[in-house]
């Protein structure tokens, strides 16, 4: 992916699109097919759940939705690692996508930390 920063929703959507393009470029075989399926599901789920989190009605509603984004980003990293093994010729583009998935994961971790801190403050306030 280009080193261009977008708003979170747009950047996450573009990531899903790039993962789809990457998966379509891989040779179809018995090993790649299930890995591609899992990777596309996880990578595109990040964006879908990010959109849900943006529409959350409260911080309490936001927290579990953004946690799903974090989980899916971590899963995407895993499947990208597996495709690097299954299709060694694609290791370099898989590594680039892995780094973006890692950034997505770190962003969602930070969002969860911030939300948790705000929820604790709210409970502590009389």
Kinemage of the C-alpha trace (Angstrom):
@kinemage 1
@onewidth
@group {chain A} dominant
@subgroup {mainchain}
@vectorlist {calphas} color= white
{ca unk a 1} P 0.000 0.000 0.000
{ca unk a 2} L 1.099 3.540 -0.584
{ca unk a 3} L 2.366 5.436 2.429
{ca unk a 4} L -0.594 7.824 2.342
{ca unk a 5} L -2.731 8.496 5.387
{ca unk a 6} L -6.512 8.446 5.105
{ca unk a 7} L -9.182 8.760 7.703
{ca unk a 8} L -9.575 5.499 9.595
{ca unk a 9} L -12.672 4.311 7.737
{ca unk a 10} L -11.281 5.058 4.278
{ca unk a 11} L -7.877 3.583 5.043
{ca unk a 12} L -9.497 0.419 6.378
{ca unk a 13} L -11.728 0.102 3.297
{ca unk a 14} L -8.762 0.549 0.973
{ca unk a 15} L -6.875 -2.111 2.921
{ca unk a 16} L -9.726 -4.577 2.357
{ca unk a 17} L -9.770 -3.756 -1.359
{ca unk a 18} L -6.014 -4.249 -1.681
{ca unk a 19} L -6.210 -7.597 0.120
{ca unk a 20} L -8.959 -8.707 -2.281
{ca unk a 21} L -6.801 -7.701 -5.275
{ca unk a 22} L -3.822 -9.525 -3.782
{ca unk a 23} L -5.845 -12.705 -3.232
{ca unk a 24} L -7.187 -12.585 -6.778
{ca unk a 25} L -3.613 -12.398 -8.082
{ca unk a 26} L -2.531 -15.623 -6.369
{ca unk a 27} L -2.573 -18.940 -8.201
{ca unk a 28} L -5.618 -21.043 -7.343
{ca unk a 29} L -4.677 -24.322 -5.697
{ca unk a 30} L -5.734 -26.524 -2.784
{ca unk a 31} L -3.519 -24.651 -0.299
{ca unk a 32} L -4.099 -21.056 -1.394
{ca unk a 33} L -7.890 -21.307 -1.719
{ca unk a 34} L -8.765 -21.800 1.977
{ca unk a 35} L -6.096 -19.322 3.083
{ca unk a 36} L -7.426 -16.733 0.625
{ca unk a 37} L -10.962 -17.323 1.851
{ca unk a 38} L -9.985 -16.765 5.474
{ca unk a 39} L -7.800 -13.773 4.659
{ca unk a 40} L -10.463 -11.994 2.617
{ca unk a 41} L -13.067 -12.647 5.298
{ca unk a 42} L -10.833 -11.296 8.079
{ca unk a 43} L -9.502 -8.284 6.143
{ca unk a 44} L -12.902 -7.139 4.908
{ca unk a 45} L -14.489 -7.757 8.302
{ca unk a 46} L -12.170 -5.104 9.723
{ca unk a 47} L -13.823 -2.425 7.602
{ca unk a 48} L -17.360 -3.660 8.190
{ca unk a 49} L -16.891 -3.674 11.949
{ca unk a 50} L -15.081 -0.332 11.873
{ca unk a 51} L -18.179 1.132 10.234
{ca unk a 52} L -20.321 -0.428 12.965
{ca unk a 53} L -18.051 1.066 15.620
{ca unk a 54} L -18.391 4.511 14.049
{ca unk a 55} L -22.159 4.186 14.388
{ca unk a 56} L -21.989 3.086 18.032
{ca unk a 57} L -24.510 4.769 20.271
{ca unk a 58} L -22.162 4.994 23.256
{ca unk a 59} L -18.626 4.249 24.387
{ca unk a 60} L -19.958 1.007 25.854
{ca unk a 61} L -21.409 0.113 22.461
{ca unk a 62} L -18.208 1.192 20.651
{ca unk a 63} L -15.849 -0.946 22.740
{ca unk a 64} L -16.941 -4.451 21.635
{ca unk a 65} L -17.200 -3.411 17.998
{ca unk a 66} L -13.703 -1.965 17.864
{ca unk a 67} L -12.452 -5.059 19.720
{ca unk a 68} L -13.724 -7.160 16.812
{ca unk a 69} L -11.717 -4.931 14.457
{ca unk a 70} L -8.616 -5.583 16.552
{ca unk a 71} L -9.244 -9.337 16.490
{ca unk a 72} L -9.802 -9.394 12.725
{ca unk a 73} L -6.652 -7.336 12.100
{ca unk a 74} L -4.650 -9.835 14.142
{ca unk a 75} L -6.221 -12.730 12.233
{ca unk a 76} L -5.412 -11.019 8.928
{ca unk a 77} L -1.755 -10.819 9.982
{ca unk a 78} L -1.804 -14.556 10.651
{ca unk a 79} L -3.272 -15.440 7.243
{ca unk a 80} L -0.812 -13.145 5.483
{ca unk a 81} L 1.999 -14.982 7.223
{ca unk a 82} L 0.565 -18.303 6.016
{ca unk a 83} L 0.309 -17.163 2.402
{ca unk a 84} L 3.937 -16.048 2.508
{ca unk a 85} L 4.751 -19.683 3.245
{ca unk a 86} L 2.244 -21.157 0.765
{ca unk a 87} L 3.227 -18.819 -2.091
{ca unk a 88} L 6.870 -17.807 -1.517
{ca unk a 89} L 6.953 -15.719 -4.703
{ca unk a 90} L 4.353 -13.444 -3.088
{ca unk a 91} L 6.226 -13.004 0.185
{ca unk a 92} L 7.148 -9.361 -0.450
{ca unk a 93} L 3.618 -8.074 -1.190
{ca unk a 94} L 2.273 -10.247 1.645
{ca unk a 95} L 4.804 -8.629 3.993
{ca unk a 96} L 3.688 -5.136 2.913
{ca unk a 97} L 0.064 -6.053 3.619
{ca unk a 98} L 1.116 -7.625 6.929
{ca unk a 99} L 2.675 -4.313 8.007
{ca unk a 100} L -0.552 -2.470 7.185
{ca unk a 101} L -2.565 -5.082 9.107
{ca unk a 102} L -0.189 -4.561 12.038
{ca unk a 103} L -0.788 -0.792 11.883
{ca unk a 104} L -4.544 -1.415 11.815
{ca unk a 105} L -4.143 -3.704 14.841
{ca unk a 106} L -2.148 -1.086 16.765
{ca unk a 107} L -4.688 1.626 15.937
{ca unk a 108} L -7.531 -0.516 17.263
{ca unk a 109} L -5.496 -1.396 20.383
{ca unk a 110} L -5.036 2.322 21.048
{ca unk a 111} L -8.749 2.986 20.504
{ca unk a 112} L -9.616 0.265 23.011
{ca unk a 113} L -7.151 1.612 25.580
{ca unk a 114} L -8.556 5.117 25.223
{ca unk a 115} L -12.133 3.875 25.451
{ca unk a 116} L -11.337 1.793 28.528
{ca unk a 117} L -9.677 4.794 30.204
{ca unk a 118} L -12.693 6.983 29.444
{ca unk a 119} L -15.095 4.361 30.751
{ca unk a 120} L -13.069 4.018 33.977
{ca unk a 121} L -13.073 7.800 34.433
{ca unk a 122} L -16.801 7.902 33.882
{ca unk a 123} L -17.381 5.202 36.535
{ca unk a 124} L -15.063 6.999 38.988
{ca unk a 125} L -16.907 10.300 38.595
{ca unk a 126} L -19.653 10.669 41.239
